[in-house]
Amino acid sequence: MQRLLVMTVIGPDRPGLVESVATLVSQHGGNWLESRMSRLGGQFAGILRIEMPGDSETAFREGLTRLQQRGLTLVVQGDQPPPADDQARFSVLEIVGQDRPGIVREISRVLAAHQVNVEELETECSSAAMSGETLFRARAQLRIPADCDLAVLRQELEKIAADLIAEINFAEVKAP
C-alpha cells in the first residue's frame, strides 16, 4: 500500500540540502511528486509531497533524524485530500502597491470571512523602478466556495486596494 506524505523542510541554506532530502526519499522507495522550495532570508524552506511504500514509512521517518541532526527542521504529515466541492470556483488575485505593515492580514481577513481558501500565495517586496519606494506584490491562487457572492468579495477586495492605493486584479481561472 502506498502512502502519500506532505513534508516541510527548513534550515540554513547550503549546497546539497535538496539532494540530502531526495536521497532519503529515494533510499526508502519513495517518489517525489511535487514541491515548492525557496531560499528566504538565508534559510531554505520547502514543502514537498511524496509517495512512499507503507512498509517503508517508519524507516523513512527514522532517517529524518539524521537530517535533523544536520540542522534541518522537518515535519511530516499524511496527505489529506481536500474536501469535495465540485462547484468550487478558482481565481487568481494579484496586488501591487506601496508596502506597509498589515497588507496580508487585511486581504486574508476578507478571504477568510468569505470561506475562500488560499491554495497558493507568493509575496515579495521590491524597489520601485522610478521612485525607489518599496513595492509590495502578491499573487494568490484561491478556491472559492460555490455559495460565495463574488460581487461582494470583489467589492471588499477593491475597497482594501483603494485604501492601500494599490492595484488589484481578481480573475476567475479554470480548475487546476
ABEGO torsion letter per residue (X at the ends): XBBBBBBBBBEBBBBGAAAAAAAAAAAAGBBBABBBBBBBGGBBBBBBBBBBBAAAAAAAAAAAAAAAAAGBBBBBBBBBBBBBBAABBBBBBBBBBBBBBGAAAAAAAAAAAAGBBBABBBBBBBBBAAAGBBBBBBBBBBBBBAABBAAAAAAAAAAAAAAAGBBBBBBBBBBX
